Structure formats: structure tokens, C-alpha cells
Amino acid sequence: MEEYATMYPRNIQNFAREALGDTPVLLLNGARQTGKSTLAQSLDAGRRYLTLDDPVVLAAAQSDPFGFIDGLDGPVCLDEVQRAPGIFLAIKAAVDKVRQPGRFLLTGSANVLLLPQMADSLAGRMEVLELWPLAQCEIAARPRSIVDELFAGDFADRYPFDRDDFIERLTAGGYPEALERRSGRRRQAWFDSYLATILQRDVRDLAQIEGLTELPRLLQLLAARSGGLLNMAELSRSTGLAQTTLRRYMGLLEVLFLIRQVPAWSSNLGKRLQKSPKLFLSDYGLMAHLQTLDANRMAQEHGLPGDLVEAFVHAELAKHQTWAAEATRLMHYRTSTGVEVDFVLENRRGQVLGIEVKAARTLSSKSFSGLRHLRDTVPEQFQRGVLFYSGEEVVQFDAQLVALPLAMFWA
């Protein structure tokens, strides 16, 4: 179980409690070291806690999953359930016998939604909540939903922005244990250890193979391409890996929550739009580490790295999606002629929010050209166009286009 000197409030906590009140199985799914175990124990102090990281517990769950589950009385928390895939069918059988809300609280460090043999067995019986690394508002202990605020147009007049503070946030990322490391050197050591654990043990468990020597190099290459369109043919040439092998490795990295694809958005208007997804590393601190960007180096540069700032906005939006009242899909927009909008949020009513990211402090009307194109394409769906930048003032460029400081995510 993770233990941290600082207990961070998790905005998804209320959703988890609600799910335990009406659903037999709740799975907290997310990367290692995001605080799943800490959150699980905070939800119900009286619940029995077992982790499959314990060799004895794992051996019991793997050798006789049905006997293991039948031997559990009362509400239970099972940590790192992806290590014993057979346990899901045993849980299904137990739930079908006694359908009791909140009976099983599971945590997993592999995305079961991408592992059909695990997820399908609990369809209709399990709710899945994704736990990301800490959002900036969680680090600041200020519960809020940026997604809801963006759709509502609920902004302050200004948000104080400090460049050195933002650089520190970029390099630290959102893993609770990494945030406890107060020096850049100690944080680098943590990221190295974290990657070694995942790319060796977890890959071995999921793929039934030993740690792959190609995976660390591939992840570093993907960090350099974060925010770009996913081009498997070009990536295959750059890595020297066959596309079939590359797809398998990419799938593993996605299952382990290290990378994430943002699909292309398209209207039904017959426009020629780019269909390739954009690729992001899930944590911007990890991305900075893989790009060998530290706070001192960035502070000496004239500007901020645009790809890292875009990765920051991507991760923060994705985190806020998990607890927002407004259910949304996160996508990107790009035409065949190269007109693009970094992110598109679409809610269930079909309303569209365009989001651009600029690392600069100054903007011009041209900075909104992609957002204007999106608005002209779907004027009835277009709700608002937002441009995040490294200034301090909220500037309304017209009734639907607004520039917002990046500091809105934590101020």
C-alpha cells in the first residue's frame, strides 16, 4: 500500500462512495503509485484489505480463485487484482449468488477495459473509476471541476502566474510519492525506479515475458513525440520494430496507463478531417523526466516547451473529466489541410468546447484561427473556444472566444 507524508484529498472520492452504495463491485483503475490503495482504505476503514502484491495472497488467488473468493466474508478490498486474472470469474460467481452493494472494492494497475477476458466477466456488475495522478487542484486542496467551469463560462478576472512555480509543477508531475521528493535529483531517482518496476515486473505479469529491452527506448521516443499524431509506419521506421510488434508494445504501455491516445473529433458534415489519434504520456512529470528536462534547465530557456505544456493541459483535463458533473469526451480536431485545435470537449448534448494551448505570454487574434475554423464548421454545436496561455489576465476576444491563464488549473 502507498504511504505518503501528505494526505491529498481526491475529488473522485464522493463518486466512489456513491458507487459502493449501489454497485456490487467497484474497481479503482489507474497507474501504479497514483494513490489507489490510500483512497480505497479511506473509503471504508472497517473493510478487510488484501493485496495481491503479497506472494502468499497471490498464490492463493492464482491456484484456486473460486475457493479464495468463497473464503472471504463481508466487504473486502482486493489490491492489484490484475495479477490474478482468473479472480474476475470467481467474483462474478460470488456476486451472482449474493448481489450486495459494495461487496468488492478492487484496485488495478492495468486497464481492465483493455483486457477483455477480465472486463467482460463483470459486465453489469462492476463500476470502473479511473484514478489519475494528482490534479493541480488536488495538490492545492481546492476541490473544483475545470470542465464544468469551462462549459459554464465561470471564470475569474485574472489568475496570478509565476513562471518558476509553473516549471516546478511541470517537472514534478502528479504522482504523490514523486511530489514528496523535494530535490530534482531525488525525483529523477524515483522516476527511474518507477519505470524499472513497471517495465520489468508488470510487463512480465501481463505479457508473460521478461522485461523487454526495447520498451524503455520506445517510451523515451514517445515522450519526444507527445502531442503529435500517431503514425505507426513512421514510428516503426524510427524504432526498427515491425508494426505488429510495435502495436503489441504500444498496447502494453496503454494498458499500464503510461500512454494515452486522444481520438480525432469529427462532425457529420462530410468534412475531410484527420482521423489519426494524438498520443500523450499520461503524466507530464514523467514526460519531462524522459526528455531530460529539469527545472534549472527550463528556467534558463527563453520560452516554455510547448509539447510539455500541452501534455500538462491534456492530463489536467482528463483528470477533471473523471469527477465533472458534465460527462464529456476528450478529442482533438485537425483537417486534412492542417487546421487544428489541440482539444475538443463534447458533452452528451452535443455541445462542443474547443481548447487551444499556447506556452507564450502574448497572444494575437491569429492565435484563435483554429478555434474560429471549428466554430465555422459546427456553429450550432460550438459552445466556447478557450485558449490557455502563460499570462495572468482573462481576456475575452469575442462573445465565444476567451484567453485563460494556465494558472486557472491551480489558482
N, C-alpha and C positions, 0 to 999 in steps of 0.2 A: 504493500500500500504506500502511496505517496505521502510524505510528511513535509510540511513547509513551515518555516518560521512565521510567515504571514498567511492568514486565512483570508482568501479573497472571496467576496460574495459572487455567486454565479447567477446570472439573470435568468437562466433556464430552470432554476430550482423549482419555481412555482408550477411550471409545466410538468415537471417530473412528479411532483406531489399529486397533481390532478390525475395524471396517468395511473399512478399506483392506486388511486381511489376507484377506478372503474375498469382497469385492464389487467388480465391475469399476469402478463409478462411485460416488463419494461426493460429495454436494452439501452444503456448509455454507451454509445458508439463513438469512438474517436481515437486519435493517435495516442501512443504511449506518452505518459507524463503530462497529460492535459488536465489532470485532477479528477478523473472519473471515480477512483476509489474514495477520495476525500468527499466528493459530492454524494456518492452512494451512502456512505456511513452517516453523513449529516442528515439524510432524509428520514432515517429511522434507526435510532440508537439501539433499539432492542432487537433488531433483525440479526440473525446469525450470519456471520461473514466467513466465506471460504474462498481462497484464491487458488486458481489452477497453476499459478506460479510455484506453489508448494508441490514438490515432487510426489509426496505421498497422496495428496488430494488428486493430483493429475493422474497418477497411476490408477487410482480407484475409478475415476471418471472415464478413463480410456478403456479399462479392462471390462467393466460391467456398467455402462452408463445407466441402464434401466434400474439395476439394483442400487446404484449410487443415489439416483433421484428418489426412488421409493423409500430410501432410508432417511430422508430429510423431513423433519417435522416443522410445521409453522413457516412463517415468512423467512426467506433466505436470500442472501446476496451471493452470487457466484461471479467472481472476478476473473477476467481474461478467458472467457468461455470459448474463444476461437481456437484454443489449444486442444480442445476435445470436441470436434465437430459432431460426433455421434450423440452428444448430450442433448442436442436440439430435438431429436425424435423422442427421446425419453421424457423431456419436458412437455412435449406435445401430448404424449400419452397421459402424463400426470394431470395436465390441465383439462383434458377431455373427461377425466374421471371426476375431478373436483375443480369446477370453474370458479375460483375465488380471486377477486381483485387483489392485485399487489402481492401475489404469492411468490413470484420470482422476480428479483431485481438482478439483471445481468449487466456486466460491463465487458466490452470487447475492444481490442486494439487493432482489429481488422474489420473492414467494412463488410458486414454480412450481406448487405444488399447487393454486393458484387460477387457473393458466393452463394449461388442458387441452392445448392444442396443444404445449406444452413437456413437461409431465409424462408424458403418455400414451406418448410415443415411447420412453421409457426404463423403462417398467413392467417389473419383474422384473430389471432390470439395475442399478438405482440405489438407493442408500440415502440418505435425506434426514435430516440432523440440523439442528435449529433452534438457532441461536446468538442468545441474547438479550443485551441489555446486561448488564453485570456484576451478579451477585448480591452481596448484602452479605457473604456468607461468602467469596466470591472476592476482594472488595476487602480483606477482613481476612486473606486467605491461610489460611483454615481450611476445608479440604475436608470436606463433610458433606452429608447429604441430609435436609432437614427433613421431606419427605414420608414417608420411611421411618421417621423418628423419631416422627412423629405416629401412624402406624399401629401402631408397636411400643409406644407409650406410654413412650418413652425420654426422660425429662425430668430436668433438674437441679432442685434445690430453689428456686433463685432465679437471676435474670439481672439484673445491675445495669443500671439505665436512667437515662440523662441526657437531659433534655428538649432542651437546646440541641444536643446531639450528634445526636439523632434529627431535629431540624429541619434540620440541615445535611445529613443523609443524604437527607431528603425532597427538598430543593431541588437537590441535586447530581445525583440520579438515578444511572444506571449506565453511561452512555456513557464509555469510557475517556478520550477527549480532553476531555470536559467536566469530568471529575474532576481533570484536570491544571490546570484554571483555578482559581487559589486565591482569587480575589475574585468576589463575586456579580456585579459589573458585567461582568467579563470572561467569566463563564459565560453571562450573558444574551446577550452578543455572539456567543458560539459557537452557542447555540440559534437565534438569529435567522439566522445564516449557514447552519446545518444545514437549517433549514426552507426557506430560499430555494432551496438547491441541490436538495432533493428535490422541492419543489412546482413547480419550473420544469423542470430538466433531466430528472429521472426520469419525471415525469408526461408530458412531451413524448415521451420514448422509448417508453413503454408505450402511451400513448393516441394517439400520432401527432397530437398537437395541442400548441399552445404553452401555456405556463403559464396555468392557469385562475385568474382573479382571484377567483372565489368560494371556492376551496379553502382559503386561509388563514383566511377568516372562518368557514367551516364547521368547520375543525379547532378553532378557538377556541371555537365554540359547543359542540362535542362535549366539549371539555375541561371545560366548565362542567356538562355532563350526565354525566360519567364516573361509572360505578357505577349508573346508572339503567337502567330498562327501555327498550329500543329501540322507539320509537314513530315510525314513518316518516311517518304522517299529521301528527302534531304537529310533527315536525322540518321537514316540507315547508312548513307554515304559517309557522314561525319564520324559515326561511331565504328563503322566497319562491321556492323551487326546485320544479319539478314532480317528482313522486315518481320518474318514470323517470330524470330527470337526477340526482336525489339518490342513487338506488341506484347509478348508474354512478360517481358521485364517491366514495361510501362504499366501493364495491368497489376503487377505485384506492387509497384510503387503507389498506385492509386488505391489499392486495397489497404495499404498500410497508412493511408492518409498523408503521404508525403507530397504528392502532387494532386492537382485538381484541374479538370477541364471545364471551361466555361463555353457552353454551346452557342452557336450563332443564332441570333434572332431573325425571324423573317415574318413579313406580313403576308397576307393572302392577295396581294395586289399584282402578282406576276413580275415583280421587280427582280432584276438579276443581282442576287446577293451572294456574298461569300458564305459557304456552308461549313468551312473548317472551324473547329473549336479553337479557342485560345487556351494556352497552357500556363498554369501558375504553380509555384511552390506554395504549400499551404501556410507556411509561417515565414514572414519576412525577415525575422532574425536569423533563421536557418539559411535563408537565401543570401543574406549579407555575409554570413559565415562562409558559405560555399563560394562566394565571389571574392573572398578575402578582403571585404570592405569592413574596416573598423572605424570607430568614432573619430579617432585622431585624423585618419586619412581623409574621411569625408569632410571634416571641419576645415581642412586646408584647401579643399577644392572650391572652385568658384560657385558652382551650382550644386544641386542635389541630383543623384542618379534617378532619372525618370522612370526606369523599369522597376526600381525598388519602391518608389513612391506609389506607382500603380499597383504593385503587389500588396502594399500596405492597405490601400483603399479596397482592393478586392477582398482581402482577408477580413477586414473590419465589416464590410457589407455582408459577407457570408455569415459572420458570427451573429450580427444583429438580425438576420433573417430567421435564425432559429428560435428567437423569442418575440419577434414582432407580432402585433395583433394583425397586421396586414400580411396575408400569405402571398408570397411573391416568387417569381422565378428570376434568376440572375443570368443574363446572357450578354452577348456583345453584338455590335452592328457594323457591318462592313460591306460596301458594294463592290461589284466587280471592277469598278473604276478607281477604287482606293479610298472612297469617302468612308470615314469610320467614326464610331462613337465607342469609347472604351467599354462602357457597361450600359445595359438596358435592364431595368427592373419592370416586370409586368405583373400586375395583380390579377386576381380572379375575375375582376370586372373588365379586363382587357385594357385597363389604363396603363399607359407607358410613361416611364420616367427615364430620361436619358442622362447619363453621368459621364463627364469627361474629367480627366486628371492632368494637371499641369504642375510640374515641380517649381515653376517660376513664381516670382513675387508680383510681376506685372503682367497685365492682360490687355488685349485689344478686342475689338468687335470680331476680328477674324478668328479669334480663339473659339468662337461659338459656331463656326461654319458647319461642323459635323452635326451638332445638335439642331441647327436650323434645317439641315437636309432631312434629318429624321422627322422633324416636325412637319415639313412639307410633304413627306411621304405618307404619314398617318396623322393628319391634323385632328381627326376626331378622337383618336386614342391618346394623343400626346397630352400629358398632364403638366409636365415641367421639365426643363433642361437645367442641370446643375453642373457647374464647373468647380471642382476643388482645386485650390491653389495655395501657395505658401505665404499669402498676405494675412491681414488681420480684419479687414472690413468686409461686411456682407454688401455686395453691390448688385443691384437689380439692373440688368441690361435692357430688359423689356418686361412685359407682363408675365412671360413664361420662362425667361432665361435669367439665371442668377449665379453669381460667383460666390462660393462659400470657402472660408478658410479651412484648411486641413485640421486645424486645432478644434474644430467642431466635434471631432471624434473623442476628445478627452476633456475639453474645457467645460 
